[in-house]
């Protein structure tokens, strides 16, 4: 392997670590501003992405027990970030939804980041964007494989 290639691979690795650390720090700050913990933030993010989930499906997505998820949802409901209500299609089932307050707070906290991110990437060509996307997909797949390896 060429010296330049080795240097670039090392630089990509270091930049990835720095990115991970900054994402982690941002999530910590957002959780603090919302008055919740990091696990609660992960669950809230899942709900914001999905729109609604059953408690069991939410537990599965964040890899918590259903009992832990119930306690977590109690906290998020008390904070005004989620509601639990019967599913309109099957009233025997409960669904959890983010509240308007959660949507507003997410927009307040993450909206400027998303807008600036779009602006920062707007100068890239479609080929460059495809390369960035490919890198992100490779990185996510790698992380997921090793998460499965490390989890019992």
N, C-alpha and C positions, 0 to 999 in steps of 0.2 A: 504494500500500500504506500502510496506517495506521501511524502512529508506534508504537502499542502492538504491532501485529503484527510490525513490524521488530524491535522490542526483544525480543519473545518468540523470534523466529527466531534472533536473535543469541545470546540466552541458551541456547537449545537447542543451538546449535552449540558454544558454550563449554562447556556441561555435557557434551556428547558428547566433546569433546577431553579434558576432565578425567577422564572415565570411562575413555577409552582409555589414558591415561597411568597411571591407577591399576591397571587390569587388567594392563598391561605390567609395572609394578613388582611386582605380586603374582606374576605368572608368573616373573619373574626371581628373586624370593625363593624360590619353591617349587622351581625348578630348582636353586638353590644348596643348599637343604636336602636335596634328593634326590641331590646330587652329580653332576648331569648338566647338559648345556647346553640352551639354549632349543629348538633343533631336536629334540633327543632328547625333550624334554618335549612338544613338539607331536605327535611320533610316538606317545609313550606315551598321550597324551590320545585320539588316534584309536583306538588299540587298546582303551582303557578304554571308549570309546563303542561300538565295534563288537563287542567280545568276542574276536574273532579275525579276522585278515586274512592273505592271502597276502603275502609280501614285495613282489611286484609291485604288488598293489592298494594296499598301504601307501605305496609309492613314488609311485604315482599321486596318492593323496589328499594327500600333503604336498609334491608336486611336486619330488621328488628323483630323481636317476638311480638305477638299480638298484644300481650299484656303491656309491654313497654310502649307500644304504639298508642294504646288507649291512654296511658299516663301522659304521653307527649301531646296527644290531641287535646286532652283536658287543659294542659298549659296553653296551647295555642288558641284554644277557644276562649279561655279566660282573658288572654291578651287581646282578643278581638280579631284574630287573624284567620280563623276558620269557622265554618259552621258544619254541623252534622245534621242531616235530615234524611227522611225516607227518599229512596230513588223513585222518580216519577214513573219509571217503566215497571218497577217491581217494588211495591211498598214494603215488602218483607226485608229488603236490603237497605242499608244505610250508605249514604255517600258523603264524602267530606269535600267541601269546596272552600277556596280562598274567599275572603270577604272583600268588599270594595276597599276597606282600610288596607288590607294586605296588598291589593293591586296598586293602590295609590302610593304606598310606602315603597314598594318594589320599583315603581316608576321613578319616584323621587331619588332613590338611592342608586339604582342601576341604569336609569335612562340616560344620564349624561355620559356614563361609561360606554354604553352601546352607541350613542350618537358619535362620540369622539372616535370610537373604534371604526365605525363605518367611514368616517372622514379620513382616518389614518390609512385605511386600506384602499381608499378610492383611487389613488394614483397607481396601484398595481394593475398590470395587464391581466386579461383572463387566464393566460398561461401561468403567470405568477400566482394568481389566486388558486388555481387548480393545484399547484405545488404546495401552497400553504395548507389547503384543505387535505391533500394527501398526507402531509406530515402530521396534521392533527389527528387524522383517522388512524394512522400507523401508531402514533403515541397512545391514543385511547385504547386501541386493541392490545397493545403491549401492556399497559397498566392493568387492563381487565384480566388478561391471562395470568399475570403475576398476582393479582388479587386472589384469583381462584386458587393459585398454587399455595398462597400463604394462609388461606382460610381453611379451617378443618372441614 
